[in-house]
């Protein structure tokens, strides 16, 4: 605890990639860290498929199973702030409008002798009706459509091969099997349903503060220091150039 004074938390990002973000939170307490964790899981809005209408399914999987799998697909939600919650939208229609919903279609027929894998890369954003695109800036550019597709395709790889190797599996079709459905995605938060969670998991841990007693360190011979370094599987300790034992990697 920091006492009764005002908290001024600071964040230092230590790792950032397309899939993982790690940061260190300073000058605050565990309540703030846990609050951030809960916000990231439950209060960050995203887009997720909420309604699935299956028109044809001759695969081995049940309709309910496939609808559940489609609902858990991650959707590009970078433009989620441009959408309204369906409960707050002024369209007042049961099917929604471009300001509160996104419509997708999936239609795959396997005409080959070998089985084919239907992935999320086979999902396409439904075409907008005439006049519906007017005033909808977030749908004016195809790259801004919230479709769950990667930003780049593998170099020298055919589109079909790329989908088979990089797509999220939905169902496998044998010869002459057909799967066709339409989907509607809307805006929501993780506290309403787990499918709206923006991240797979969010955890925090205390940063260790390792202190080596200088008086005790001076009593160690070089062999004992080497044994201490080798005894730690995380390789936290090292022997400095001056021969002292130091905690070089306390955060591993």
N, C-alpha and C positions, 0 to 999 in steps of 0.2 A: 504494500500500500504506500502511496505517496503522501499521506497525510490529508489535511483538510484544505490545502491550497488548490487552485485551479489546475486541471490536467491539460497539458499541451503535448499530446502524442505526436510522435514523428515516425515516418516510415522511410526505410531505406530498401529499395528493391535490389535483391542479390542475385536473382535469376529470373529471366523472362523469355518464354518461348510461346509457340502457338498453342501448346497444350498444358504447360506448367508455369506457375508464377510463385516465386518465393520472395518473401520480404521480412525484414526485421522491424519490430515495433518497439520504439523507445519511449521513455518518460511517461509511462502509464502503468496500469495495473491489469490483473488478469480479467477483471470485469469488462474492460474495454476490448481486450483481445477476444474474449468469448462473444461479446456483442457483435464485433466485426464478422466473426465466423458465422453467427446465426443470420446476419444480414445477407452475407454472400450466398447462403443456402436458401433462404426463405423469402427475401424481400427484393431481390433484383429481378425485374420483369424480363421475360423472354417470350419467344414465339414457340408454340408446340401444336402438333396436330391434335385436334379435339374431336373431330367428327370424321368417321370413315364410312363410306357407302360402297359396299362390295357388290359389283355387278356380275362378275364371273369369277369363279374359283374352282378349278378342277385339279388343284394341287393336293398334296397329302395332308396339308395343315388346315385346321378348322378356321372359319371366318373370324371367330373371336380371338384366336391366338394371333392371327395376322394383324387384326385391328389394334391389339395391344402392342405388338411389336412396332407398328407404324407410329403409334402415339409416343413412343419413347425415342424416336429418331431426333438427333440434334438438328436444329435449324439455325441458319445464319441470322442472328438477331442484332446485328450492328445498327440497323435502322428501326429498332423496336420503339424508340421514342416518337416516331412518326405515326404510330398506330394508337388507336383508342381501345380501351377495354370495351368489350361488347356491351357491358352493362351501362357504360357511359356514352356510347355512340348515339348520334342523333339519327341514324338511318332508320331505326324503328322497324326493321324487317327481320324476319326469322332467319333468312339466309345470310345476313351480313352485307357489308359493302367493302370496297377497297380500302377504306379508312380504318377498318377494325378486323378484317379477316383476309387471309390469303388462301387461294384455292389451288390445289394440285391434282394431277391425274397420273395414273400408273396403269399402263396397258402393255403387257408382254405376252407373246405367244411363242412357244418353242417349237420350231418346225424342223429342228435338226435331230439327228439320231441320238446324239449324246445329250446329257442333261445340261441345262444352263442355269446359272445363278442369277436371280433377280436381286439387285442391290439398290441402295438409295440413289445411286447415280442414274437409275432409270426413271426416277420421278421428275416430272416437268411441271412448271408453273402454268396453270390454266390461262389461256388467252383471255384478255379482257374484252368485254363487249364494246361495241361501237359507242363512243361518247363517254365511256366509263373512265377513261384514263385522264380526261380533262381535269386539271387542278390537283392531280395526285402525283406530286413531284417524286415521291419515293418509289414509284413504279415506272417513271418515265425512262429510266436507264435500266437495261437488262441486267447489268452487273449488280445493281442494288436490290434486285428481287431476292427475297429471303428464301433461297433454295439451298438445300443442304448439299452443296457440291464443293470440291476443292478448288483452290485458286489457280492451280497449275496442273497440267497433265504431264505424265512421264514422257521424257524425250524419246522420240522414235517408237513410241508404243501406240498401237491402235486403240481407238476409243473403246471398243468392246473388250479388248484385253485389259485395258486400264480399269474398266468398271469391274471386271471379274476379280482383279487382284487388289484393288484399293477401295472398293465399295463396301458399305455395311450390309451384310447379308440379310435378306428379307425372307426369301423362299427359294427353293430349288425346283425347277420344272423339268419334267421328262418330256419326251416327244409328244406333241399334240396337246399338251397341257396349257391352260390359259389362265392368267390372272389379270383382272381389270378392276380398278376401283377409282373413286374420286375422294379427295380429302379436303378438309377445311381446317386451317390453323388459325389460332387467335392468340391474344396476348394474355399472359397470366403470371403468377408468382409461385414459387415453390411451396409456400404455406397453403396454397389451394390444392396443389397436386404435385407429386414428385417429378412428373414429366416436365415441369417448368423450371426445374433446378438448373441454374446456369453453369454449375460446375459439378464434377463427379463427387468430389469430397473436399472439405476444408477443415484443416486441423491446425493446431498450434502447440508449441512446446516451449518450455522455458529454455532460455539460452544459458548454457553452463558458464559459470565463472570459476575457472581453475587457477588456484594460487599454489605455487611451490614455495615451501619454507626455505628461505635462503640459508638459515642456520643448518637445517637438515641436509640441504643439497651439498653444502661444503663438506659434510662428513662422508659422502659417497665417493667411492673409487670409480674409475672409468668403467670397469666391468659391471658394476652394479647399475650404473646409468644405462649401459647398453641393454641390460636385462629389463629395465623398466621400459625402455623404448620398444623392445620386442614383445613385451607382455601385453601391450595394448593393441587389440585387433583393428581399431579405428585409426591407428597411427596419429594419435593426438600429440605425443611427445617427440621431441627431437633434441639432438645435442648441438648446441650452437658452436660457432667457430672458436669461441673462447673456452669451450669445454663445459659450459653450463647446461644443465637440463632445463628445457623450456617447454611450455605448452604452445606449440606452433599452430595447431589446428583444433582449437577448442569447440568449434561449431559442427564438426563432422558427425 
